[in-house]
Amino acid sequence: MVSALVIGGTGFIGRHTAEELHDNGYEVTTLSRSTPEREFTDRDAITHISADRTDDAALRDVAHQVEPVIVIDCAAFYPDDVQAVLDVFADVDVYVYVSSGAVYSVQEIPKREDETPLHDCTSEQAADDSMASYGPRKAECDRITTEAAERGIPAMSVRPTVVYGPQPGDSAPLDDAPAWAEDMPGIQTHHDYWIDRINRYDKIVVPGDGTAIWHRVYVEDLARALRVVAEDGEPGEAYNAGDRRVCTLGDVIELIADALDTTIEVIHASRRELGQVGLTPNDFIMYHHPMTEYPHVVDTCKLASLGWDSTFVEAAMERTVEESLASNRDGSTHDPGREAEERLLDAIVG
């Protein structure tokens, strides 16, 4: 069996990736600071090592213990993170870095891997621990990955858009992430708010006209993309990952309602109307990325050329809704306040 190491393998993306690799015949080891409270479901062959990825000596011990052929890095947030792993695992057959669609510095539709410019990254941004530098830091990680390939290390990147889907086991949204990342939208819990609202109420407030666009990617498809790139990708290349169908916020709400087998009355509210009750459009998760109001859409043709395809969004949302309802999550961390919404509903519809 081919040995694969998933760094950040107890997190949301990492657990799905570990299971995807195992189900396709790999001998899988996961690495993270945290120890999973529960084993991978029906996957006893997946082993776990608890270690700090920022400790070079610990990384060398892991490299010696596991001797991986493939390394998939799901938890690199700083350029030094990527450089350290590439130094320690320079002899692996494949290194795949999980990047982000946030690397792009130009707002255009769609964003293309080999055409759309990336953010620059200053030395201050490279070490910064705030969300403001997230895109530049991830872009610098991409450049380090590309430079490694030029030196003969078979390294490549996958750039996911907003990730959603069922959360397996006891995974955390962002395993081994810095504190600022806990407030970062775009990892599965951003759907929990809308699922909870649509499940509990017959009327909901939606900012604007419902056409706000965040390109998304179903987490199981992302895990498959990481495996496909590891198997068939070209060193030095980057691959966007996103659903084949780009959904508006209105589409997402309709998909959730269909998955719940319910109907919902959507009350659209303008910025002025929201302001009357102390709200703004960006108080509603998935309205737009908090750093831009430009639609975020990426081209996925390069990934598709490797034989990858995405799950139909209807099936993906059914699985997402089912798991969300079975969990204890209600999206309250993204709740703009139902009391304010009720006042707005009274003002608009009486």
N, C-alpha and C positions, 0 to 999 in steps of 0.2 A: 504494500500500500504506500502511496505517496504521502509524505508527512507535510501537514499544513499547520502553520501557527497563525492564530487570529489575535492580534493585539487589540485590547479593548473588547474581548470576546464575551464579556458578561453584560454588555450594554445592549441597547435596542437593536441597532444594526449588527453588532458583533454576534449576538446570539443567533439571529437569523442566518448570518453568514456561516457560522460554525455548523449549524444544522444543514444548510445547503451543501457544504463541502462533505460532511459526513454522509449525507444521503446519496452523494455521487461518488462514494468509494474512497474518500480520503481518510487518512489517520489524522485526527484533529486534536490540537492542543489550544486552549485559550489562555490568554495572559491578561491580568488586570490586577490592580491593587486590591479590589474587593474580592471576596469569596462568595460565590453564589449560594444562597440559602437552600436552593433546591437544585437537584441534578437536571440535566437536559432530559426532557421527556422522552422516554424510550430510546435514549441514545447513550447507553452506558459507556460506549467506547470513546466518548469525548472526555478528555482529561483537562484539568485546570491547574495552572500555576499562579500563585499569588506573588506578585513582585511589582516594584515601582519601575516603570519604564524609563524614568529619568535617572536611574541608577545604572551607570554603564557596567559596573561589575556584575550586577544582577542580570543585566541583559546578556552578558557573555556567558553566565552560568546557564541561562535559558537556551542560548544557542548551542552550547555543548550538550545539554540534556536532551533537547528535542531534535537537533540536527534537521531543521525544516528544509524542505525543497521549495515551498511556497510560503511567503509571509504576506498577510493582508493586514494593513494597519488602519484600524477603525477609530483610533483615539489619538491622533496627532493634531495638536492645536497650535504649535509653535514650530518655527523652522528648526530650532535645535532638536526638537523631538524627532523629526524626520532624519536629520543628519546623523544623529546618534544611532538610530536603527540601521541606516544604510552602512555606517562604519562597521557595526558589529556583524550584520548579516550580509556583508559584501559578496559572499560566495554562494548565496542562494540562487536557485534557478529563476525565481520570479519574486519581485516585490511590487505589491499593489497598494498605493496610497489612496485613502478615501478623502478626496478633496471636497469641493463645494461649488455650487453655481454662483456663490458670492464672490468668486475670484475675478469676475469680469468687471472692468472699469467703465465700459461704455454701455449705455442703455440702447439696445437695438433688438429687433425681433426677426428671426431668432438669434440667440447668441451661439456662435460657432467656435469649436475648439481651436481651429487653426487660423481664425480670422479676427475674432473679437479680442481686443487688447485686454490684458490683465492689469490689475492694480499694481502700482509700484509699492514697495515696502521699505520704509526707513529702518535704521537700526533701532530707533525708539519704538516703532510699531512692532517690530519683530519680538520685542520683549514685553510689550504692553499687555496688561491683563484685563482690558475692557472690550466690550462688544464692538466699539467703534473701529477697532483695528482688525476685526475678524477676517474680512475679505482680503486686505493686504497680506495678513499673515498666511492665510491659506494659499494665496497666490505665490508667495515666496516659497512655500513648501512644494508647490508644483514645479517651480523653477529648479529647486534642488533635486527633485526627482528626475527632471529632464536632463540636468547636468550629469547626474549619476549614470544615466543611460549612455550618455556620450562617452563616459569613461569605461563603459563595458559592463556596468551593472544592469541587469534586465529589469528596470524599474519603469512603472507607468502609473497613471492617475485615473481615477473615476470621479466625475463631478456630479453628484446628485443634486436634484432640486429639493423642494420641500418633501420630507419623508413622512409617510403615514402608513398605518397598518396595525395589525394585532401585536400587542406586546407580549412576548413569550416569557413564561416563568416569572422570575423575580427581577427581570432586567430593569435597569434604570435607563431613563431617556438618553443620558449622555454619560456613559461609563468613563471613569478616569478623567472627567472634565474639570476645568477650573470653576471656581464658585460663580463667576459671571455667567457661565453657560447655562446655569439652571433656569435663568429667565429668558433664554433664547427660544423664540418660537420656531416651529418648523419640524419638530420631532413629534411623533404620533399624537401627543396629548393635545395638539391644537384642534383636532377634530372632536375631542371629548366635550368641549363647551357646546358646540352646535348639536351634537348627538343628544346631550342632556336637555338642551332647550327644546328641541323638536319632540323629544320623548315626553316631556312634562307639560308642555303648553300647546294651545291651539293657535296662538298668535305669537309671532316673534318679530323683533325689529332687525332689519338688515340695512346697513348704511349704503347710501347711494342707490344705484339702480340694479345692483346685483351682478354687474359685469366685471368686477375686480378680478384680476387674474394673478394667481400664483401657480406656476407650473409645478406639479407634484410628481412624486414617484412612489409607487407601492413598495413597501420594504422587502417583500419576498422577491420582487423583480430586481431590486437593487442588489440583494444577496446573490441572485443568479447572475447579474451583470458582473459582479466582482469575480465570481468563479469563471465566467466566460472570458473576461479580460485576462485573468491569470493563465488560462489555457491557450488562448488564441490571440491575445493582444500583442501589439508591437512595442518593444521597449522605447521609451521616450515619448510615447503618445499619451494623450489625454482623451477620455471618453465621457461625454455628457450622458446622464441617466435621467430620464423622465418618462412619465406615462405617454403612450402614443396619442391619447386624446387629452387635449388641454382643456381643463374645466374652469369656468367662472365660479365665483362664490355662489351664484344662484344655482348653477349646475350641481355643486357639492351639496347644497341644502336639499335639492330635489332628490339626489341620489340617497341621502340619509333618510329622507321621508319614505322613499320607496323601500329601503331596506327595513325600516320599522313598520312597514305596511300601514302607514298613517297619512293623513292629509294635514297640511299646515297652511295657515294664512300668513303670508309674508307682508309685513308693512314696511315699505321702503321709506327711509328718512333722509332728508338732505342734511348737509353740514349745519345749516341754519337751524333746522328743527332739532337736531341733536344738541346743539349749543344751548337751546332753551332749557334743557334739563341737565346741563353740565357735562355733556358727552361730546366726543369727537368721533369721526369715522374710524380713526386708528385705535380707538378703545375696543374695537371688535376684532378679534383674532381672525386672520386670513383676509382682512380687508385689502391690505397691501403690505409689502415688506416695510417695517418701520423706518428703514433708511431711504426709501424711495417710493414714489407712487407710480412708477413706470411699470407696466406689465413685465413679468419675469418669465420668459419662454426660452427654452434651449433647443437646439437642433440635436436629434438623437440618431441621425443617419449613420454616423461612424460606428456607433455601438451596434445598430441593427445589422450592419454589414458583417458582423461576426456571428450572426445567426440568432441574436437576442431579440426578444419581443416582450411586450408588456401584457399584463393581465387585463381583461376587460374591466373598465372602472366599476361596472355594476357588481361584478363578483368581488372585486377588491373591497368595495365599500360594504358589502354584506358581511364579509369577514371582519372588517374593522369595527362595524357597529356591534356585531355579536360579542366580540371580545371586550369592547368598551363597556357594554351593559353588564357583563359578567364581572367586571373589575369594580374596585371601589373609587375609581376616578370619576369626577363629574365636571371637569373643566373649570372648577371654581377659581383657579389661579388666573384664568383669562376672563373672568366674569366682570363686565362693566357695571353691573348692579341692576338686578331685576326691578328694584323699586323705581329707579330712574326710568327704566323701560316702560313700566306700568304707567307712569305719569305721561310719558310720551305717547303711548298707545291711547290713553284717555283723551289727550289733546288732538290726536290725528283722527281717530275713529269713534271717539266718544264712549 
